[in-house]
Amino acid sequence: MRSIWPRVVLGVALLVTAGLLKFVGVPLACRLPEGFTSSQRLAGEYRTLDPATFDLGAPTTVEAERDTTVVRTEGPTAIVESTTVLDLPSGALKSTYHYAVDRDDFSQSRAPSGTSVHDQHGAMVISRPLGAGTDSFSVYNPVIDKTQRMTFTGAGEVHGREAYGFSGTATGIVADPQLVAPYRSAIAQMAKTGDGTTIPKLLLEMIVADLPPRYAAGLATILPGLPNEVPIRFTVTDTTSLMVDKQLGAPITLAADQTTILNVFVDFTLVPVLPLSRVSLQSTDESAAESAHYMAANGRKLTIFGTYLPIAVTLSAIAVLTITFAQGLPTRRRTRRSPADMTITDQDHSRSHPVHPEPEPDELSRQ
């Protein structure tokens, strides 16, 4: 009988191949590649302090672009550069940050020796893991050097892609020197003295009556006990919203609303004094369409190689093994003999030996 073991080996090999495609091939295909780049274009409004009212003035249309690039990879770690350029009426404001990201699940990774990166405190800076679902997560906000908790707000669709909405708000002291510098310069010009790290008490006394009520009451309470030069801090309240691709976990759209406030810093307490600016941005429709198209192309590849192909290979393996075992394994058959067969056999066996005849009586008597 022809051996079935080659077909058994083939079936097992197909099963192993299906497993490798699903659990090894897909993660490798989704790994953050060297040279990866993405861009999001945003548009919105910008409002700045009106010296006549000491409140925010009329909005101005502004644009921004956020580029994310993998500048280097080392094993499972990618060094990611994130650059945001905000085009303001006063000129472009640029900020650049570097992160060490795990290429497989996009979490924070240990930076290679000699490489300087920002500590993202374990929060997301580029994408969620594949199929992350609706669980809450944190994004890193480099402006205030804090994490920002994002909670699920509902499911939706963006240019044909199923997506999950998330939103979160955080407040903190502006930690980025690139962003602090323009505000310090403005305060120094307004005070006609100093470097913008303090504000004269005399100036605060002059403007307190003209401040919006939401700020005037708090400042008036502490004003008598302030020193001649009052330490100041700049804080940002940021509300970020994302529409994240349901299948891939990457953001399709981004919206951010940031308000910057001047605070006096007294006895380790921040007291808000003036709103300095507010910028509200969201991804342009064109940018969202490009992101959705990119997600769709990668989603199709993932579905083919992560679902359809493993299923097809698995079904082929099952078919090969089923047909093989249906034909039966080679066995040694034992024939059970009936009693009649046994009798005939015994008789035949007796005939195969010489028969010695009984001696006759005469012969016995002669002996």
DRENKE-62757 format. One line per field, with one value per atom (N, C-alpha, C): residue number from 1; atom name; x, y, z. Coordinates in steps of 0.05 Angstrom, whole numbers. Layout:
// DRENKE-62757
resi: [NUM,...] $
name: [CA,...] $
east: [X,...] $
north: [Y,...] $
up: [Z,...] $
//
This chain:
// DRENKE-62757
resi: [1,1,1,2,2,2,3,3,3,4,4,4,5,5,5,6,6,6,7,7,7,8,8,8,9,9,9,10,10,10,11,11,11,12,12,12,13,13,13,14,14,14,15,15,15,16,16,16,17,17,17,18,18,18,19,19,19,20,20,20,21,21,21,22,22,22,23,23,23,24,24,24,25,25,25,26,26,26,27,27,27,28,28,28,29,29,29,30,30,30,31,31,31,32,32,32,33,33,33,34,34,34,35,35,35,36,36,36,37,37,37,38,38,38,39,39,39,40,40,40,41,41,41,42,42,42,43,43,43,44,44,44,45,45,45,46,46,46,47,47,47,48,48,48,49,49,49,50,50,50,51,51,51,52,52,52,53,53,53,54,54,54,55,55,55,56,56,56,57,57,57,58,58,58,59,59,59,60,60,60,61,61,61,62,62,62,63,63,63,64,64,64,65,65,65,66,66,66,67,67,67,68,68,68,69,69,69,70,70,70,71,71,71,72,72,72,73,73,73,74,74,74,75,75,75,76,76,76,77,77,77,78,78,78,79,79,79,80,80,80,81,81,81,82,82,82,83,83,83,84,84,84,85,85,85,86,86,86,87,87,87,88,88,88,89,89,89,90,90,90,91,91,91,92,92,92,93,93,93,94,94,94,95,95,95,96,96,96,97,97,97,98,98,98,99,99,99,100,100,100,101,101,101,102,102,102,103,103,103,104,104,104,105,105,105,106,106,106,107,107,107,108,108,108,109,109,109,110,110,110,111,111,111,112,112,112,113,113,113,114,114,114,115,115,115,116,116,116,117,117,117,118,118,118,119,119,119,120,120,120,121,121,121,122,122,122,123,123,123,124,124,124,125,125,125,126,126,126,127,127,127,128,128,128,129,129,129,130,130,130,131,131,131,132,132,132,133,133,133,134,134,134,135,135,135,136,136,136,137,137,137,138,138,138,139,139,139,140,140,140,141,141,141,142,142,142,143,143,143,144,144,144,145,145,145,146,146,146,147,147,147,148,148,148,149,149,149,150,150,150,151,151,151,152,152,152,153,153,153,154,154,154,155,155,155,156,156,156,157,157,157,158,158,158,159,159,159,160,160,160,161,161,161,162,162,162,163,163,163,164,164,164,165,165,165,166,166,166,167,167,167,168,168,168,169,169,169,170,170,170,171,171,171,172,172,172,173,173,173,174,174,174,175,175,175,176,176,176,177,177,177,178,178,178,179,179,179,180,180,180,181,181,181,182,182,182,183,183,183,184,184,184,185,185,185,186,186,186,187,187,187,188,188,188,189,189,189,190,190,190,191,191,191,192,192,192,193,193,193,194,194,194,195,195,195,196,196,196,197,197,197,198,198,198,199,199,199,200,200,200,201,201,201,202,202,202,203,203,203,204,204,204,205,205,205,206,206,206,207,207,207,208,208,208,209,209,209,210,210,210,211,211,211,212,212,212,213,213,213,214,214,214,215,215,215,216,216,216,217,217,217,218,218,218,219,219,219,220,220,220,221,221,221,222,222,222,223,223,223,224,224,224,225,225,225,226,226,226,227,227,227,228,228,228,229,229,229,230,230,230,231,231,231,232,232,232,233,233,233,234,234,234,235,235,235,236,236,236,237,237,237,238,238,238,239,239,239,240,240,240,241,241,241,242,242,242,243,243,243,244,244,244,245,245,245,246,246,246,247,247,247,248,248,248,249,249,249,250,250,250,251,251,251,252,252,252,253,253,253,254,254,254,255,255,255,256,256,256,257,257,257,258,258,258,259,259,259,260,260,260,261,261,261,262,262,262,263,263,263,264,264,264,265,265,265,266,266,266,267,267,267,268,268,268,269,269,269,270,270,270,271,271,271,272,272,272,273,273,273,274,274,274,275,275,275,276,276,276,277,277,277,278,278,278,279,279,279,280,280,280,281,281,281,282,282,282,283,283,283,284,284,284,285,285,285,286,286,286,287,287,287,288,288,288,289,289,289,290,290,290,291,291,291,292,292,292,293,293,293,294,294,294,295,295,295,296,296,296,297,297,297,298,298,298,299,299,299,300,300,300,301,301,301,302,302,302,303,303,303,304,304,304,305,305,305,306,306,306,307,307,307,308,308,308,309,309,309,310,310,310,311,311,311,312,312,312,313,313,313,314,314,314,315,315,315,316,316,316,317,317,317,318,318,318,319,319,319,320,320,320,321,321,321,322,322,322,323,323,323,324,324,324,325,325,325,326,326,326,327,327,327,328,328,328,329,329,329,330,330,330,331,331,331,332,332,332,333,333,333,334,334,334,335,335,335,336,336,336,337,337,337,338,338,338,339,339,339,340,340,340,341,341,341,342,342,342,343,343,343,344,344,344,345,345,345,346,346,346,347,347,347,348,348,348,349,349,349,350,350,350,351,351,351,352,352,352,353,353,353,354,354,354,355,355,355,356,356,356,357,357,357,358,358,358,359,359,359,360,360,360,361,361,361,362,362,362,363,363,363,364,364,364,365,365,365,366,366,366,367,367,367] $
name: [N,CA,C,N,CA,C,N,CA,C,N,CA,C,N,CA,C,N,CA,C,N,CA,C,N,CA,C,N,CA,C,N,CA,C,N,CA,C,N,CA,C,N,CA,C,N,CA,C,N,CA,C,N,CA,C,N,CA,C,N,CA,C,N,CA,C,N,CA,C,N,CA,C,N,CA,C,N,CA,C,N,CA,C,N,CA,C,N,CA,C,N,CA,C,N,CA,C,N,CA,C,N,CA,C,N,CA,C,N,CA,C,N,CA,C,N,CA,C,N,CA,C,N,CA,C,N,CA,C,N,CA,C,N,CA,C,N,CA,C,N,CA,C,N,CA,C,N,CA,C,N,CA,C,N,CA,C,N,CA,C,N,CA,C,N,CA,C,N,CA,C,N,CA,C,N,CA,C,N,CA,C,N,CA,C,N,CA,C,N,CA,C,N,CA,C,N,CA,C,N,CA,C,N,CA,C,N,CA,C,N,CA,C,N,CA,C,N,CA,C,N,CA,C,N,CA,C,N,CA,C,N,CA,C,N,CA,C,N,CA,C,N,CA,C,N,CA,C,N,CA,C,N,CA,C,N,CA,C,N,CA,C,N,CA,C,N,CA,C,N,CA,C,N,CA,C,N,CA,C,N,CA,C,N,CA,C,N,CA,C,N,CA,C,N,CA,C,N,CA,C,N,CA,C,N,CA,C,N,CA,C,N,CA,C,N,CA,C,N,CA,C,N,CA,C,N,CA,C,N,CA,C,N,CA,C,N,CA,C,N,CA,C,N,CA,C,N,CA,C,N,CA,C,N,CA,C,N,CA,C,N,CA,C,N,CA,C,N,CA,C,N,CA,C,N,CA,C,N,CA,C,N,CA,C,N,CA,C,N,CA,C,N,CA,C,N,CA,C,N,CA,C,N,CA,C,N,CA,C,N,CA,C,N,CA,C,N,CA,C,N,CA,C,N,CA,C,N,CA,C,N,CA,C,N,CA,C,N,CA,C,N,CA,C,N,CA,C,N,CA,C,N,CA,C,N,CA,C,N,CA,C,N,CA,C,N,CA,C,N,CA,C,N,CA,C,N,CA,C,N,CA,C,N,CA,C,N,CA,C,N,CA,C,N,CA,C,N,CA,C,N,CA,C,N,CA,C,N,CA,C,N,CA,C,N,CA,C,N,CA,C,N,CA,C,N,CA,C,N,CA,C,N,CA,C,N,CA,C,N,CA,C,N,CA,C,N,CA,C,N,CA,C,N,CA,C,N,CA,C,N,CA,C,N,CA,C,N,CA,C,N,CA,C,N,CA,C,N,CA,C,N,CA,C,N,CA,C,N,CA,C,N,CA,C,N,CA,C,N,CA,C,N,CA,C,N,CA,C,N,CA,C,N,CA,C,N,CA,C,N,CA,C,N,CA,C,N,CA,C,N,CA,C,N,CA,C,N,CA,C,N,CA,C,N,CA,C,N,CA,C,N,CA,C,N,CA,C,N,CA,C,N,CA,C,N,CA,C,N,CA,C,N,CA,C,N,CA,C,N,CA,C,N,CA,C,N,CA,C,N,CA,C,N,CA,C,N,CA,C,N,CA,C,N,CA,C,N,CA,C,N,CA,C,N,CA,C,N,CA,C,N,CA,C,N,CA,C,N,CA,C,N,CA,C,N,CA,C,N,CA,C,N,CA,C,N,CA,C,N,CA,C,N,CA,C,N,CA,C,N,CA,C,N,CA,C,N,CA,C,N,CA,C,N,CA,C,N,CA,C,N,CA,C,N,CA,C,N,CA,C,N,CA,C,N,CA,C,N,CA,C,N,CA,C,N,CA,C,N,CA,C,N,CA,C,N,CA,C,N,CA,C,N,CA,C,N,CA,C,N,CA,C,N,CA,C,N,CA,C,N,CA,C,N,CA,C,N,CA,C,N,CA,C,N,CA,C,N,CA,C,N,CA,C,N,CA,C,N,CA,C,N,CA,C,N,CA,C,N,CA,C,N,CA,C,N,CA,C,N,CA,C,N,CA,C,N,CA,C,N,CA,C,N,CA,C,N,CA,C,N,CA,C,N,CA,C,N,CA,C,N,CA,C,N,CA,C,N,CA,C,N,CA,C,N,CA,C,N,CA,C,N,CA,C,N,CA,C,N,CA,C,N,CA,C,N,CA,C,N,CA,C,N,CA,C,N,CA,C,N,CA,C,N,CA,C,N,CA,C,N,CA,C,N,CA,C,N,CA,C,N,CA,C,N,CA,C,N,CA,C,N,CA,C,N,CA,C,N,CA,C,N,CA,C,N,CA,C,N,CA,C,N,CA,C,N,CA,C,N,CA,C,N,CA,C,N,CA,C,N,CA,C,N,CA,C,N,CA,C,N,CA,C,N,CA,C,N,CA,C,N,CA,C,N,CA,C,N,CA,C,N,CA,C,N,CA,C,N,CA,C,N,CA,C,N,CA,C,N,CA,C,N,CA,C,N,CA,C,N,CA,C,N,CA,C,N,CA,C,N,CA,C,N,CA,C,N,CA,C,N,CA,C,N,CA,C,N,CA,C,N,CA,C,N,CA,C,N,CA,C,N,CA,C,N,CA,C,N,CA,C,N,CA,C,N,CA,C,N,CA,C,N,CA,C,N,CA,C,N,CA,C,N,CA,C,N,CA,C,N,CA,C,N,CA,C,N,CA,C,N,CA,C,N,CA,C,N,CA,C,N,CA,C,N,CA,C,N,CA,C,N,CA,C,N,CA,C,N,CA,C,N,CA,C,N,CA,C,N,CA,C,N,CA,C,N,CA,C,N,CA,C,N,CA,C,N,CA,C,N,CA,C,N,CA,C,N,CA,C,N,CA,C,N,CA,C,N,CA,C,N,CA,C,N,CA,C,N,CA,C,N,CA,C] $
east: [17,0,18,9,24,24,47,50,34,20,5,21,44,58,66,74,80,56,31,8,2,8,5,24,49,69,60,49,40,17,-2,-24,-15,4,14,30,46,61,43,20,1,-11,-17,-27,-7,18,40,42,40,42,20,-4,-27,-22,-11,-5,17,37,59,49,31,20,4,-11,-29,-13,5,17,46,58,85,85,72,73,58,34,19,33,43,58,82,96,119,110,87,77,68,58,49,71,95,117,123,129,135,161,159,183,202,227,246,239,240,233,203,187,159,154,135,128,98,87,58,55,34,30,0,-5,-33,-33,-52,-55,-80,-78,-99,-106,-130,-138,-157,-158,-176,-173,-177,-177,-157,-147,-127,-136,-137,-145,-122,-116,-95,-104,-89,-96,-101,-123,-129,-122,-101,-93,-114,-134,-155,-175,-179,-199,-187,-161,-147,-162,-174,-187,-179,-188,-181,-197,-182,-194,-208,-213,-227,-210,-222,-207,-194,-172,-158,-154,-158,-155,-126,-120,-92,-91,-68,-63,-39,-38,-16,-11,13,20,36,29,43,54,81,94,107,103,115,133,158,177,194,199,218,245,262,288,309,304,323,310,319,310,334,330,351,338,337,323,293,282,253,246,265,260,263,244,245,248,265,267,249,228,208,211,210,211,183,173,147,151,143,146,120,113,89,96,85,90,63,60,35,41,26,29,11,24,9,13,-4,-1,27,38,64,87,81,102,98,114,111,123,108,118,122,147,155,164,155,164,170,192,201,208,199,203,212,228,238,229,221,212,224,227,235,210,203,177,182,167,168,156,169,160,136,131,109,83,84,59,58,78,79,80,87,90,117,122,148,169,192,214,239,258,284,300,310,325,352,362,389,410,432,453,462,464,474,452,427,405,388,384,368,339,320,292,276,251,233,221,217,204,174,161,132,115,128,114,95,103,88,63,59,35,39,17,18,28,44,54,50,43,41,16,10,-13,-19,-44,-52,-44,-42,-37,-60,-54,-73,-98,-122,-146,-149,-141,-140,-168,-189,-216,-222,-241,-251,-241,-222,-211,-198,-199,-186,-156,-142,-113,-103,-77,-65,-48,-49,-31,-12,12,32,29,27,25,52,68,95,95,74,72,73,59,59,74,86,101,85,61,43,27,17,-1,-29,-45,-72,-90,-108,-125,-147,-149,-169,-190,-216,-238,-255,-268,-285,-309,-315,-338,-359,-352,-372,-359,-373,-364,-374,-360,-369,-355,-356,-344,-331,-307,-292,-283,-296,-289,-289,-310,-314,-300,-284,-270,-285,-290,-302,-281,-290,-271,-284,-266,-274,-265,-284,-277,-267,-247,-236,-231,-233,-228,-217,-201,-190,-180,-179,-170,-149,-129,-107,-98,-89,-79,-52,-33,-7,10,32,51,65,67,81,110,118,145,164,154,170,182,209,221,215,212,206,179,160,134,132,149,149,161,182,198,181,162,146,129,119,102,119,142,160,168,173,181,158,133,110,106,109,106,127,152,174,168,157,150,128,108,85,94,112,122,143,155,178,202,203,226,226,249,252,254,255,259,234,212,187,183,201,197,182,180,165,149,130,114,112,116,115,87,88,63,48,62,50,33,43,28,3,4,-20,-41,-31,-50,-64,-49,-60,-81,-78,-97,-119,-117,-135,-164,-170,-198,-208,-190,-198,-200,-191,-191,-219,-223,-249,-255,-281,-288,-278,-276,-268,-239,-223,-195,-191,-207,-202,-207,-227,-234,-211,-200,-178,-153,-146,-122,-125,-149,-154,-150,-157,-156,-127,-109,-81,-63,-72,-55,-41,-53,-39,-14,-14,9,31,28,48,74,96,122,122,143,144,148,163,165,153,131,116,123,131,137,112,116,94,99,77,79,58,63,45,33,7,-6,-23,-27,-43,-65,-89,-110,-116,-112,-114,-136,-153,-173,-167,-161,-154,-175,-182,-202,-190,-194,-184,-206,-204,-219,-199,-200,-180,-191,-176,-185,-191,-215,-223,-205,-197,-181,-152,-140,-111,-103,-120,-113,-100,-95,-81,-101,-93,-112,-117,-142,-150,-153,-165,-168,-159,-151,-142,-155,-164,-174,-162,-153,-141,-151,-156,-164,-147,-129,-110,-113,-116,-117,-94,-78,-55,-62,-55,-62,-37,-35,-15,-24,-7,-13,9,1,21,25,50,57,64,45,48,43,63,61,53,68,64,36,22,-5,-6,-19,-23,-50,-48,-72,-74,-95,-97,-102,-88,-89,-100,-88,-95,-96,-116,-115,-97,-77,-58,-65,-75,-82,-100,-113,-128,-127,-120,-119,-136,-153,-171,-165,-157,-149,-162,-167,-177,-167,-164,-154,-172,-159,-175,-188,-209,-224,-205,-189,-170,-150,-140,-121,-134,-159,-173,-178,-185,-190,-164,-141,-116,-109,-114,-109,-127,-153,-172,-164,-155,-146,-123,-104,-80,-88,-107,-117,-131,-146,-161,-142,-121,-102,-88,-79,-66,-85,-110,-130,-136,-137,-142,-119,-95,-72,-73,-79,-80,-102,-125,-147,-140,-127,-119,-98,-77,-55,-60,-78,-82,-107,-126,-151,-156,-159,-167,-146,-121,-100,-96,-94,-92,-116,-140,-164,-162,-154,-151,-131,-108,-87,-96,-110,-121,-141,-159,-179,-165,-144,-129,-117,-105,-93,-114,-137,-158,-167,-170,-178,-158,-132,-111,-111,-113,-112,-138,-161,-186,-186,-178,-177,-156,-134,-113,-122,-134,-142,-168,-183,-207,-199,-176,-166,-155,-150,-142,-112,-103,-75,-70,-47,-42,-41,-57,-58,-54,-47,-45,-71,-83,-109,-105,-120,-120,-147,-147,-172,-181,-205,-215,-226,-217,-225,-250,-267,-292,-286,-303,-298,-296,-311,-310,-282,-272,-245,-224,-228,-209,-210,-234,-237,-223,-229,-216,-186,-178,-149,-136,-150,-139,-138,-160,-160,-138,-135,-114,-87,-84,-59,-53,-74,-70,-61,-71,-64,-35,-25,2,24,16,36,30,51,46,29,11,-6,4,7,17,-7,-12,-36,-34,-58,-59,-49,-34,-25,-49,-49,-71,-67,-89,-86,-68,-67,-50,-21,-16,12,20,2,8,13,-3,0,26,35,60,83,79,101,102] $
north: [-24,0,25,45,69,84,95,108,134,140,164,185,178,197,223,223,249,268,257,274,284,267,276,299,295,316,342,340,364,378,363,375,389,377,389,415,413,436,459,454,475,487,471,482,501,492,508,535,533,557,576,566,584,598,583,595,617,611,630,656,652,676,693,680,695,708,693,702,713,708,719,738,730,746,773,772,797,817,809,829,841,824,834,854,848,866,893,892,916,931,921,934,961,980,1007,1007,1014,1010,1034,1029,1051,1069,1095,1114,1121,1110,1116,1146,1157,1185,1189,1207,1214,1244,1255,1283,1289,1307,1316,1347,1356,1385,1393,1415,1425,1454,1462,1490,1497,1523,1532,1562,1570,1598,1603,1627,1636,1663,1664,1689,1696,1721,1730,1753,1760,1781,1808,1820,1847,1867,1883,1901,1921,1926,1945,1933,1907,1894,1875,1869,1848,1821,1817,1791,1783,1760,1750,1766,1773,1788,1771,1783,1769,1747,1726,1703,1709,1697,1698,1669,1665,1639,1631,1607,1597,1568,1560,1532,1521,1494,1480,1454,1444,1418,1402,1377,1359,1336,1333,1312,1292,1267,1245,1228,1225,1211,1192,1168,1150,1156,1169,1177,1156,1135,1114,1090,1066,1042,1027,1014,997,974,951,928,933,928,933,962,980,1007,1026,1045,1066,1093,1110,1138,1154,1166,1181,1211,1226,1255,1266,1282,1295,1325,1337,1366,1379,1400,1415,1444,1454,1482,1496,1516,1532,1559,1565,1590,1611,1629,1651,1677,1697,1723,1735,1729,1740,1724,1701,1684,1655,1637,1609,1601,1585,1574,1544,1536,1508,1495,1470,1454,1425,1414,1388,1371,1345,1327,1300,1285,1259,1238,1215,1194,1167,1149,1122,1104,1091,1077,1048,1030,1002,998,985,983,964,948,928,938,949,957,988,1002,1031,1043,1027,1037,1049,1062,1074,1052,1057,1038,1051,1035,1045,1056,1081,1093,1080,1077,1067,1084,1072,1086,1110,1133,1158,1173,1164,1178,1193,1218,1235,1237,1229,1230,1242,1250,1259,1235,1238,1218,1222,1203,1205,1193,1185,1175,1152,1135,1111,1116,1141,1147,1145,1146,1143,1169,1166,1189,1186,1162,1157,1141,1119,1102,1084,1074,1053,1026,1005,979,970,950,938,928,937,927,933,957,964,967,971,973,1000,1001,1026,1032,1017,1022,1050,1063,1088,1085,1106,1106,1134,1137,1164,1172,1197,1209,1227,1231,1248,1276,1296,1324,1337,1342,1353,1382,1397,1425,1428,1410,1412,1389,1371,1348,1331,1325,1308,1289,1269,1251,1261,1254,1264,1240,1236,1212,1216,1196,1197,1176,1184,1165,1164,1141,1135,1153,1165,1183,1173,1151,1140,1131,1113,1103,1120,1120,1136,1126,1142,1135,1160,1156,1178,1170,1182,1175,1145,1132,1104,1085,1096,1079,1079,1056,1055,1065,1082,1094,1097,1099,1104,1132,1147,1174,1174,1190,1193,1222,1230,1258,1260,1280,1284,1312,1321,1349,1347,1364,1366,1395,1402,1428,1426,1444,1443,1467,1470,1492,1486,1506,1503,1496,1472,1462,1466,1472,1474,1502,1506,1532,1546,1531,1543,1557,1547,1559,1581,1579,1599,1625,1623,1647,1670,1666,1688,1702,1686,1698,1714,1704,1720,1746,1745,1770,1790,1780,1798,1810,1794,1805,1826,1821,1840,1866,1865,1889,1904,1890,1903,1915,1902,1912,1933,1935,1954,1948,1924,1916,1886,1876,1847,1830,1803,1784,1767,1775,1760,1737,1733,1712,1723,1749,1762,1785,1795,1818,1838,1864,1883,1883,1885,1887,1912,1934,1959,1956,1940,1936,1920,1901,1886,1904,1922,1940,1959,1965,1983,1970,1944,1931,1915,1910,1891,1900,1926,1935,1931,1928,1925,1896,1878,1849,1838,1817,1803,1794,1795,1788,1760,1741,1714,1713,1734,1736,1757,1779,1802,1795,1778,1772,1757,1738,1722,1739,1756,1772,1794,1806,1827,1816,1791,1779,1777,1770,1765,1789,1809,1831,1845,1851,1866,1852,1826,1812,1804,1813,1805,1821,1809,1824,1844,1861,1881,1868,1846,1830,1803,1797,1773,1752,1728,1706,1698,1692,1684,1657,1644,1619,1620,1605,1603,1575,1573,1547,1544,1519,1512,1492,1498,1478,1468,1441,1429,1408,1410,1389,1378,1352,1338,1317,1315,1295,1280,1254,1237,1219,1214,1193,1172,1149,1128,1105,1096,1075,1050,1038,1015,991,986,963,966,989,993,1007,1023,1037,1064,1072,1097,1120,1145,1168,1175,1180,1190,1220,1230,1259,1267,1292,1304,1331,1337,1364,1372,1397,1407,1435,1441,1467,1475,1494,1501,1531,1535,1562,1567,1588,1595,1618,1615,1635,1644,1670,1680,1677,1666,1662,1675,1685,1692,1668,1664,1640,1649,1644,1654,1630,1626,1605,1578,1573,1548,1544,1567,1566,1583,1573,1588,1603,1630,1646,1658,1651,1661,1691,1705,1734,1743,1732,1741,1717,1716,1697,1709,1694,1704,1696,1671,1662,1637,1633,1608,1599,1574,1564,1539,1538,1515,1504,1479,1467,1440,1433,1406,1398,1372,1362,1371,1379,1387,1363,1367,1345,1330,1346,1333,1315,1325,1309,1284,1287,1263,1243,1252,1234,1219,1233,1219,1198,1205,1185,1161,1166,1144,1126,1138,1122,1105,1116,1101,1078,1083,1062,1040,1048,1028,1009,1021,1004,985,994,977,957,966,948,925,929,908,887,897,879,863,876,861,840,847,827,803,808,786,768,780,764,755,769,762,746,745,730,711,721,704,683,691,672,650,657,636,617,628,610,592,602,585,563,570,550,530,538,520,500,511,493,473,482,464,441,449,429,409,419,401,382,392,375,353,361,341,319,327,308,290,303,287,266,273,254,232,240,220,200,209,190,175,186,171,146,147,124,102,109,89,85,80,73,44,36,8,-9,-32,-49,-78,-95,-124,-137,-150,-163,-192,-199,-227,-239,-263,-276,-295,-291,-309,-334,-358,-384,-395,-406,-418,-446,-459,-486,-506,-502,-521,-520,-496,-493,-507,-503,-515,-546,-558,-588,-598,-583,-591,-589,-570,-565,-588,-596,-617,-643,-648,-672,-672,-650,-648,-652,-641,-644,-673,-689,-717,-733,-725,-739,-733,-713,-706,-723,-739,-757,-786,-804,-832,-846,-864,-878,-907,-913,-940,-958,-979,-996,-1014,-1020,-1037,-1065,-1078,-1106,-1125,-1144,-1163,-1185,-1199,-1219,-1242,-1252,-1274,-1267,-1243,-1234,-1232,-1225,-1223,-1252,-1270,-1297,-1310,-1303,-1314,-1302,-1279,-1267,-1279] $
up: [0,0,0,-15,-17,10,19,45,46,68,71,86,97,114,100,74,61,62,59,59,88,108,135,142,133,137,123,99,84,100,110,125,150,165,189,182,160,151,144,131,124,149,170,195,208,208,220,204,178,161,167,171,178,204,224,250,248,231,228,214,194,181,201,218,236,259,271,296,293,270,265,242,220,196,199,211,215,233,256,272,258,242,227,206,193,172,184,209,222,237,237,251,239,256,246,230,204,187,189,182,181,157,162,141,140,159,159,164,150,154,150,165,162,168,157,160,164,183,187,184,168,165,180,195,212,205,211,207,230,236,257,262,288,296,318,318,338,349,376,389,409,410,428,445,465,485,471,477,468,491,488,509,518,501,508,528,526,544,563,560,576,575,552,546,518,510,483,462,440,419,398,375,353,341,332,321,294,289,264,253,227,216,215,224,224,214,207,198,213,213,226,211,214,203,223,226,244,229,229,215,235,229,246,228,236,219,236,226,239,228,245,235,237,254,258,272,265,279,290,312,324,337,323,333,335,359,362,369,369,377,353,351,331,344,333,343,325,337,323,328,306,308,302,320,316,315,293,289,283,298,293,286,264,256,256,273,274,261,240,226,238,254,268,252,257,245,251,274,282,270,258,247,254,243,248,275,289,315,312,315,310,336,339,362,352,362,353,378,377,399,388,404,396,417,408,425,417,437,432,433,411,409,402,415,407,380,362,334,331,351,349,361,385,398,402,393,394,422,441,469,472,495,500,503,491,491,503,510,520,497,500,479,476,452,448,462,469,483,467,481,467,453,454,440,460,456,473,463,480,473,496,491,512,526,552,568,564,551,545,568,589,613,607,587,581,564,555,540,510,495,466,453,432,417,387,378,349,342,356,349,372,372,391,379,396,385,367,350,332,347,338,350,380,388,417,430,414,424,436,455,466,494,504,531,532,555,559,556,548,546,550,550,554,530,524,504,518,507,519,508,526,518,524,503,508,517,511,518,549,563,592,605,588,598,617,608,625,606,619,604,605,585,582,578,597,596,575,557,535,540,540,545,520,517,494,493,470,467,447,433,415,389,375,349,327,304,281,256,235,210,198,188,176,148,128,100,95,105,99,119,137,157,183,195,222,242,260,279,306,326,354,362,375,384,413,418,445,451,476,483,512,517,544,547,573,579,601,598,618,621,645,650,664,656,668,660,673,667,641,624,599,604,595,600,577,554,530,528,530,528,502,480,454,455,471,472,493,514,535,526,510,502,491,472,462,484,502,523,543,549,567,554,528,514,515,511,512,539,560,587,593,585,589,575,551,537,550,560,574,600,615,640,638,613,608,626,637,653,656,665,671,646,651,629,624,636,632,651,671,691,715,718,739,727,743,734,758,754,776,790,816,831,823,818,810,785,766,741,746,764,771,785,801,815,795,773,753,736,731,712,726,752,765,761,761,758,730,710,682,673,690,683,681,665,665,693,701,729,738,719,727,736,730,738,760,758,776,806,812,839,853,841,853,857,838,840,862,863,883,912,916,943,952,935,943,938,924,915,938,960,982,992,992,1003,983,959,938,941,933,933,909,909,887,860,858,834,839,824,829,809,819,800,785,759,742,729,721,706,684,663,641,641,642,641,616,608,585,593,585,588,560,557,530,530,510,505,477,477,452,446,420,411,388,387,365,354,328,316,308,321,317,300,280,263,280,276,292,288,263,257,264,257,259,285,297,321,317,292,286,284,292,290,260,254,228,228,250,253,281,284,309,312,336,343,370,372,397,402,427,436,460,457,478,486,511,522,541,536,552,570,595,616,631,637,655,684,700,729,746,769,789,807,815,831,859,878,905,924,942,962,949,928,913,902,898,887,862,842,817,818,813,812,784,768,741,740,721,719,692,670,643,624,606,584,563,554,534,506,502,475,476,454,451,422,417,390,389,368,364,336,334,309,305,280,274,247,242,217,194,172,149,137,122,109,89,75,56,71,93,108,119,129,140,118,93,71,64,64,58,79,105,126,123,117,114,91,69,46,53,68,76,95,113,131,116,96,80,65,53,38,57,80,99,112,116,127,109,83,64,64,65,66,92,114,139,139,127,126,109,86,68,82,92,103,132,146,174,178,158,162,139,115,92,86,84,76,98,124,144,144,139,138,114,91,67,71,83,87,108,128,149,137,120,107,89,75,58,74,97,115,125,133,142,120,96,73,68,68,63,84,110,132,132,126,126,105,80,58,65,76,82,102,124,145,137,118,109,94,81,66,85,109,129,130,154,157,150,140,134,159,159,182,174,193,188,196,177,182,191,211,221,215,200,193,214,223,244,231,240,227,241,225,236,246,263,272,250,228,206,193,190,178,195,222,240,237,234,231,206,184,159,161,173,176,192,214,230,214,198,183,162,148,128,141,166,180,186,193,200,175,151,127,118,129,120,132,151,165,157,157,151,172,163,182,186,211,218,223,206,209,234,245,268,260,275,269,269,251,250,271,279,301,295,269,263,266,259,262,291,308,336,348,338,349,341,316,307,323,332,347,375] $
//
